[in-house]
Amino acid sequence: MATTGRKYELYSEEFRADPQATFARMREHDPVFCQPGIDGVTPIWFVTRYEDAAAVLLDDKRFVRDPRLALTEEELAAQERSPVLEAIDNHMLNRDGDDHRRLRRLVTKAFTPRMVEQLRPRIQAIADELLDAVEARGEMDLSAEYAFPLPITVIAELLGVPNQDQDRFKEWSDAIISPAVGPEESERFFAQMGAFVEYLTEFFAARRAEPKDDLVSALLAARDEQDALSEEELFGTVVLLIVAGHETTVGLIGNAVRALLANPDQLALVRADPSLLRGAIEEALRFEGPVERALNRWAAADVDLGGKAIRRGELVIAILGAADRDPARFPEPDRFDVRREGTKHLAFGRGSHFCLGAPLARLEAEIALETLFRRLPGLHLAAAPEEPAWRPTPGFRRLVSLPVAWSV
């Protein structure tokens, strides 16, 4: 993989170990900066200051997710992609304006605060079941045995996916968020996505023949002023919910637990006053959010941002992990503070593409953390806090594993 032409290395193991050192330099010296992306070729504008990142996320007229609104016919033709990719990418995050609002409206009904709150008893039961399985052991990999299975079980049950298929969904989800660089990785990726599309085709057919009380059945039946989801949009929407519904929450739970265990004074505050738990989760979202970078946008017009001239058709990425540690917005940004006030972080985005699943992610994290610290006395990190291994997935911030131990 070529790396020539990059001033800031954003994809190496060294970067993943300490991204904030790089982000601090970028915010100070190059807050809006263009350099090649992961392929070493495609130029991308990286935005690191809070004010600029928020401006990009809020301006869905000039910074768009749908390339058709920014590129010429010739440029779009050069980006021609396989039917498999078109199927899994056909969702609301890749649309803007009326098209985006229509797709979002059809899915929103399942994620209202009232609907999400109804899931509380089931989420609590899942958390307890997972801890029942490990409690007597005195140790576990929190990432693999608690943070991962909790949200994947919730989203699978919400969609109506059988429990026995969860491992396959994990593999498919990992493939979707991991960049396929090189012919061998690309071949493996398309094989996995082909299997995924085949599975979903059969799953949808089964639900059409015999609808059940689940989200997929509801989406199949949905009508919004006679405007249903097309087959392609249904594929894309379910893929989006599977990936967004578990990958980011796994990261949120793991990152929040690690931050609290690595800052025992802050954990003591939460233990003494459980009402601080929600604030601790918001601080964890700011301090080490599970989504490091927003999805790329295309400039739909020539734009001046931070004194830089961004041309129509160029790619722009707001680095949320950098913006949420901007000292111009957050005093002492590198300090984890569960009592921090005004934590208006960008972890869930901002504007029209604000994360639809934010209420569910917050509820899952709240139940997961409360149950964990209540049931496992003396919970502590079983490895040095400065030695975590982070997944090599650009855009996401999640631990490979998080070994913890407790008193039995």
C-alpha positions as CSV (number, residue, x, y, z in Angstrom):
1,M,0.0,0.0,0.0
2,A,1.5,3.3,-1.0
3,T,2.0,5.9,1.7
4,T,3.9,8.6,-0.3
5,G,2.5,12.1,-0.1
6,R,1.1,11.8,3.5
7,K,2.2,14.4,6.0
8,Y,0.2,12.7,8.8
9,E,0.1,8.9,9.0
10,L,-3.5,8.0,10.0
11,Y,-3.5,4.2,9.4
12,S,-0.5,2.7,11.1
13,E,-0.3,0.7,14.3
14,E,1.7,3.5,15.9
15,F,-1.1,6.0,15.1
16,R,-3.8,3.7,16.5
17,A,-1.9,3.4,19.8
18,D,-2.0,7.2,20.3
19,P,-4.1,9.0,17.7
20,Q,-4.6,12.1,19.9
21,A,-0.9,13.1,19.5
22,T,-1.4,13.2,15.7
23,F,-4.8,15.0,16.0
24,A,-3.3,17.6,18.3
25,R,-0.7,18.5,15.6
26,M,-3.3,18.6,12.9
27,R,-5.6,20.8,14.9
28,E,-2.7,23.2,15.6
29,H,-0.9,23.3,12.3
30,D,-3.3,21.9,9.6
31,P,-6.9,22.0,10.9
32,V,-8.2,21.6,7.3
33,F,-5.7,19.5,5.4
34,C,-5.7,17.5,2.2
35,Q,-3.6,14.4,1.8
36,P,-4.1,10.9,0.2
37,G,-6.4,8.4,2.0
38,I,-5.8,4.8,2.8
39,D,-5.1,3.8,-0.8
40,G,-2.2,6.3,-0.9
41,V,-3.8,8.0,-4.0
42,T,-7.2,9.5,-3.4
43,P,-7.0,13.0,-2.0
44,I,-9.2,13.7,1.1
45,W,-9.7,16.8,3.1
46,F,-9.4,16.0,6.8
47,V,-11.1,18.4,9.3
48,T,-10.0,18.3,12.9
49,R,-11.3,21.3,14.8
50,Y,-14.6,21.2,16.5
51,E,-16.1,24.3,14.9
52,D,-15.1,23.2,11.4
53,A,-16.2,19.6,11.9
54,A,-19.6,20.7,13.2
55,A,-20.0,23.0,10.2
56,V,-19.3,20.1,7.8
57,L,-21.8,17.8,9.5
58,L,-24.5,20.5,9.7
59,D,-24.2,21.7,6.0
60,D,-25.9,18.9,4.1
61,K,-26.3,21.2,1.1
62,R,-22.6,21.7,0.4
63,F,-21.2,18.6,2.0
64,V,-23.2,15.6,0.8
65,R,-23.2,11.9,1.3
66,D,-24.7,11.1,-2.1
67,P,-22.0,11.4,-4.8
68,R,-24.6,12.0,-7.5
69,L,-25.1,15.5,-6.0
70,A,-21.5,16.4,-6.4
71,L,-19.9,14.5,-9.3
72,T,-20.3,14.7,-13.1
73,E,-21.8,11.9,-15.1
74,E,-18.2,11.0,-16.3
75,E,-16.9,10.9,-12.7
76,L,-19.8,8.8,-11.6
77,A,-19.3,6.4,-14.5
78,A,-15.6,6.0,-13.4
79,Q,-16.9,4.9,-10.0
80,E,-19.1,2.1,-11.4
81,R,-19.5,-0.6,-8.8
82,S,-20.7,-4.2,-8.4
83,P,-24.4,-5.0,-7.8
84,V,-23.5,-6.5,-4.4
85,L,-22.0,-3.1,-3.3
86,E,-24.9,-1.2,-4.7
87,A,-27.3,-3.5,-2.6
88,I,-25.5,-3.1,0.7
89,D,-24.8,0.6,0.3
90,N,-28.4,1.7,-0.6
91,H,-29.4,3.2,2.7
92,M,-30.2,6.5,4.4
93,L,-26.6,7.4,5.3
94,N,-25.8,7.5,1.6
95,R,-28.7,9.8,0.6
96,D,-29.5,13.5,1.2
97,G,-32.5,15.7,1.1
98,D,-36.0,14.3,0.4
99,D,-34.6,10.9,-0.4
100,H,-32.8,10.7,2.9
101,R,-35.8,12.0,4.8
102,R,-38.1,9.4,3.3
103,L,-35.8,6.5,4.2
104,R,-35.2,7.8,7.7
105,R,-38.9,8.3,8.3
106,L,-39.6,4.6,7.5
107,V,-37.1,3.4,10.1
108,T,-37.5,6.1,12.8
109,K,-40.6,4.5,14.2
110,A,-38.6,1.6,15.6
111,F,-36.1,3.9,17.4
112,T,-38.2,6.5,19.1
113,P,-37.4,7.0,22.8
114,R,-40.7,5.2,23.8
115,M,-39.9,2.2,21.6
116,V,-36.4,2.0,22.8
117,E,-37.4,2.2,26.5
118,Q,-39.6,-0.9,25.9
119,L,-36.4,-2.8,25.2
120,R,-35.0,-2.1,28.7
121,P,-36.2,-5.4,30.3
122,R,-34.8,-7.5,27.5
123,I,-31.5,-5.7,27.5
124,Q,-31.2,-6.1,31.2
125,A,-31.9,-9.8,30.9
126,I,-29.2,-10.2,28.2
127,A,-26.7,-8.4,30.4
128,D,-27.5,-10.6,33.4
129,E,-27.3,-13.8,31.3
130,L,-23.9,-12.8,29.9
131,L,-22.5,-12.1,33.5
132,D,-24.1,-15.3,34.8
133,A,-21.9,-17.2,32.4
134,V,-18.6,-15.7,33.6
135,E,-19.2,-14.5,37.2
136,A,-17.7,-17.5,39.0
137,R,-14.6,-17.5,36.7
138,G,-13.3,-14.2,38.0
139,E,-12.0,-13.0,34.6
140,M,-13.1,-12.4,31.1
141,D,-12.4,-10.6,27.8
142,L,-15.0,-7.9,28.3
143,S,-14.9,-7.0,24.6
144,A,-15.6,-10.5,23.3
145,E,-17.8,-11.9,26.1
146,Y,-19.9,-8.9,27.1
147,A,-19.6,-5.8,25.0
148,F,-20.0,-7.7,21.7
149,P,-22.7,-10.2,22.4
150,L,-25.0,-7.7,24.2
151,P,-25.7,-5.3,21.3
152,I,-25.6,-8.0,18.5
153,T,-28.2,-10.0,20.4
154,V,-30.4,-6.9,20.8
155,I,-30.2,-5.8,17.1
156,A,-30.6,-9.4,15.9
157,E,-33.7,-9.9,18.0
158,L,-35.1,-6.5,16.9
159,L,-34.6,-7.4,13.3
160,G,-35.9,-10.9,13.8
161,V,-32.6,-12.7,12.9
162,P,-32.2,-16.1,14.5
163,N,-29.7,-16.4,17.3
164,Q,-27.8,-19.2,15.6
165,D,-26.9,-16.8,12.8
166,Q,-25.2,-14.2,15.0
167,D,-21.7,-15.4,14.4
168,R,-22.2,-15.2,10.6
169,F,-23.5,-11.6,11.1
170,K,-20.4,-10.7,13.0
171,E,-18.2,-11.9,10.1
172,W,-20.3,-10.0,7.6
173,S,-20.3,-6.9,9.7
174,D,-16.5,-7.0,10.1
175,A,-16.0,-7.4,6.4
176,I,-18.2,-4.4,5.6
177,I,-16.3,-2.0,7.9
178,S,-12.8,-3.3,7.1
179,P,-11.2,-1.8,4.0
180,A,-10.3,-4.4,1.3
181,V,-6.9,-3.4,0.0
182,G,-5.4,-5.7,-2.6
183,P,-6.9,-8.3,-4.9
184,E,-7.0,-11.2,-2.4
185,E,-8.8,-9.1,0.2
186,S,-11.2,-7.8,-2.4
187,E,-12.0,-11.3,-3.6
188,R,-12.7,-12.5,-0.1
189,F,-14.8,-9.4,0.6
190,F,-17.0,-9.9,-2.5
191,A,-17.5,-13.6,-1.6
192,Q,-18.6,-12.7,1.9
193,M,-21.0,-10.0,0.6
194,G,-22.4,-12.4,-2.0
195,A,-23.2,-14.8,0.8
196,F,-24.7,-12.0,2.9
197,V,-27.0,-10.8,0.1
198,E,-28.1,-14.4,-0.6
199,Y,-28.9,-14.9,3.1
200,L,-30.9,-11.7,3.3
201,T,-32.8,-12.6,0.1
202,E,-34.0,-15.8,1.7
203,F,-34.7,-14.1,5.0
204,F,-36.8,-11.4,3.4
205,A,-38.7,-14.0,1.4
206,A,-39.5,-16.0,4.6
207,R,-40.8,-12.8,6.3
208,R,-42.9,-11.9,3.3
209,A,-44.5,-15.4,3.4
210,E,-44.9,-15.4,7.2
211,P,-44.6,-11.9,8.8
212,K,-43.6,-11.8,12.5
213,D,-43.4,-9.2,15.2
214,D,-40.0,-7.8,14.2
215,L,-38.4,-4.8,12.4
216,V,-37.8,-6.6,9.1
217,S,-41.5,-7.6,8.9
218,A,-42.4,-4.0,9.7
219,L,-40.1,-2.6,7.1
220,L,-41.5,-5.0,4.5
221,A,-45.0,-3.8,5.3
222,A,-44.1,-0.2,5.7
223,R,-45.9,2.4,3.6
224,D,-45.2,6.1,3.9
225,E,-47.7,7.9,1.7
226,Q,-47.6,4.8,-0.6
227,D,-43.8,5.0,-0.7
228,A,-42.4,1.7,0.4
229,L,-38.8,0.7,0.7
230,S,-37.5,-0.8,-2.6
231,E,-35.8,-4.2,-2.5
232,E,-32.4,-2.5,-2.8
233,E,-33.2,0.0,-0.1
234,L,-34.4,-2.8,2.2
235,F,-31.1,-4.6,1.8
236,G,-29.1,-1.4,2.5
237,T,-31.2,-0.5,5.5
238,V,-30.9,-3.9,7.2
239,V,-27.1,-3.9,6.5
240,L,-26.9,-0.4,8.0
241,L,-28.8,-1.4,11.1
242,I,-26.7,-4.5,11.7
243,V,-23.4,-2.7,11.4
244,A,-24.4,0.5,13.1
245,G,-26.6,-1.3,15.6
246,H,-23.7,-3.4,17.1
247,E,-20.3,-2.3,16.0
248,T,-20.5,1.2,17.5
249,T,-22.1,0.1,20.7
250,V,-19.5,-2.6,21.2
251,G,-16.9,0.2,21.0
252,L,-18.9,2.5,23.3
253,I,-19.3,-0.1,26.1
254,G,-15.6,-1.3,25.9
255,N,-14.2,2.2,25.7
256,A,-16.4,3.5,28.5
257,V,-15.4,0.6,30.8
258,R,-11.7,1.0,30.0
259,A,-11.9,4.8,30.7
260,L,-13.6,4.3,34.0
261,L,-11.2,1.5,35.1
262,A,-8.2,3.5,34.0
263,N,-9.5,6.5,36.1
264,P,-10.4,5.0,39.5
265,D,-11.2,8.4,40.9
266,Q,-13.9,8.9,38.3
267,L,-15.2,5.4,38.8
268,A,-15.4,6.1,42.6
269,L,-17.6,9.1,41.9
270,V,-20.0,7.0,39.8
271,R,-20.1,4.3,42.4
272,A,-20.9,6.9,45.1
273,D,-23.5,8.6,43.0
274,P,-25.1,6.4,40.3
275,S,-26.9,9.4,38.8
276,L,-23.5,10.3,37.3
277,L,-23.5,7.2,35.1
278,R,-25.3,8.9,32.2
279,G,-22.8,11.8,32.4
280,A,-20.0,9.2,32.4
281,I,-21.3,7.7,29.2
282,E,-21.5,11.1,27.5
283,E,-17.9,11.8,28.6
284,A,-16.8,8.4,27.3
285,L,-18.4,9.3,24.0
286,R,-16.4,12.5,23.9
287,F,-13.2,11.2,25.3
288,E,-12.9,8.0,23.2
289,G,-15.9,7.8,20.9
290,P,-16.5,4.5,19.0
291,V,-16.7,6.4,15.7
292,E,-13.4,8.1,15.1
293,R,-14.2,9.7,11.8
294,A,-17.5,10.6,10.2
295,L,-18.3,9.1,6.8
296,N,-16.8,10.9,3.9
297,R,-18.7,13.8,2.3
298,W,-18.4,15.2,-1.2
299,A,-18.3,18.9,-1.7
300,A,-21.3,19.8,-3.8
301,A,-20.0,23.3,-4.5
302,D,-16.7,25.2,-4.1
303,V,-16.4,25.9,-0.4
304,D,-14.0,27.9,1.8
305,L,-13.4,26.1,5.1
306,G,-10.9,27.2,7.6
307,G,-9.2,29.3,5.0
308,K,-8.8,26.4,2.6
309,A,-10.5,26.3,-0.9
310,I,-12.3,22.9,-1.3
311,R,-13.5,22.3,-4.8
312,R,-16.7,20.7,-5.9
313,G,-16.4,16.9,-6.1
314,E,-13.6,16.7,-3.5
315,L,-13.8,14.3,-0.5
316,V,-14.1,15.7,3.0
317,I,-13.9,13.8,6.3
318,A,-14.6,15.3,9.7
319,I,-12.4,13.6,12.4
320,L,-14.8,13.3,15.3
321,G,-12.1,12.0,17.6
322,A,-10.0,15.1,17.0
323,A,-13.0,17.6,17.2
324,D,-14.1,16.1,20.6
325,R,-10.7,16.8,22.1
326,D,-10.4,20.3,20.8
327,P,-9.2,22.6,23.6
328,A,-11.1,25.5,22.0
329,R,-14.3,23.7,22.8
330,F,-13.5,21.5,25.8
331,P,-11.4,22.7,28.8
332,E,-8.7,20.2,29.6
333,P,-9.9,17.9,26.8
334,D,-7.5,15.0,27.6
335,R,-8.9,14.6,31.1
336,F,-11.7,12.1,31.6
337,D,-14.3,13.9,33.8
338,V,-17.7,12.3,34.5
339,R,-18.9,15.6,35.9
340,R,-18.0,17.6,32.8
341,E,-20.8,20.0,31.9
342,G,-21.9,21.0,28.4
343,T,-20.6,17.8,26.8
344,K,-22.0,18.6,23.4
345,H,-19.8,16.0,21.6
346,L,-20.0,15.0,18.0
347,A,-19.8,11.2,18.6
348,F,-23.3,10.6,17.2
349,G,-22.8,13.2,14.4
350,R,-24.8,16.4,14.0
351,G,-27.5,17.6,11.7
352,S,-29.7,15.5,9.3
353,H,-27.5,12.4,9.6
354,F,-27.4,12.4,13.4
355,C,-27.3,8.8,14.6
356,L,-30.8,7.3,14.6
357,G,-29.8,4.7,17.1
358,A,-28.3,7.1,19.7
359,P,-31.1,6.4,22.2
360,L,-30.6,2.6,21.9
361,A,-26.8,2.9,22.2
362,R,-27.1,5.1,25.3
363,L,-29.6,2.7,26.9
364,E,-27.5,-0.4,26.1
365,A,-24.4,1.3,27.5
366,E,-26.2,2.5,30.7
367,I,-27.6,-1.0,31.4
368,A,-24.3,-2.7,30.5
369,L,-22.2,-0.5,32.8
370,E,-24.6,-0.4,35.7
371,T,-25.0,-4.2,35.7
372,L,-21.2,-4.8,35.3
373,F,-20.1,-2.6,38.2
374,R,-22.9,-3.7,40.5
375,R,-22.4,-7.5,40.0
376,L,-18.6,-7.7,39.7
377,P,-17.0,-6.4,42.9
378,G,-13.4,-5.2,42.6
379,L,-13.6,-5.1,38.8
380,H,-10.2,-4.0,37.4
381,L,-8.1,-4.1,34.2
382,A,-6.2,-7.4,33.9
383,A,-3.6,-5.7,31.6
384,A,-1.8,-2.4,31.8
385,P,-4.0,0.5,30.7
386,E,-1.4,1.7,28.3
387,E,-1.1,-1.6,26.5
388,P,-4.5,-2.1,24.6
389,A,-4.6,-3.3,21.1
390,W,-7.0,-1.3,18.8
391,R,-8.8,-2.8,15.8
392,P,-7.1,-1.7,12.5
393,T,-10.4,-0.3,11.1
394,P,-10.2,3.3,9.9
395,G,-13.1,5.3,11.1
396,F,-13.9,3.2,14.2
397,R,-12.2,3.1,17.6
398,R,-12.6,-0.2,19.3
399,L,-10.4,-2.5,21.4
400,V,-9.4,-5.9,20.0
401,S,-9.8,-7.2,23.5
402,L,-10.3,-5.9,27.1
403,P,-9.1,-8.4,29.7
404,V,-10.7,-7.7,33.1
405,A,-10.8,-9.5,36.5
406,W,-12.8,-9.2,39.7
407,S,-13.2,-10.8,43.1
408,V,-15.0,-14.1,43.5
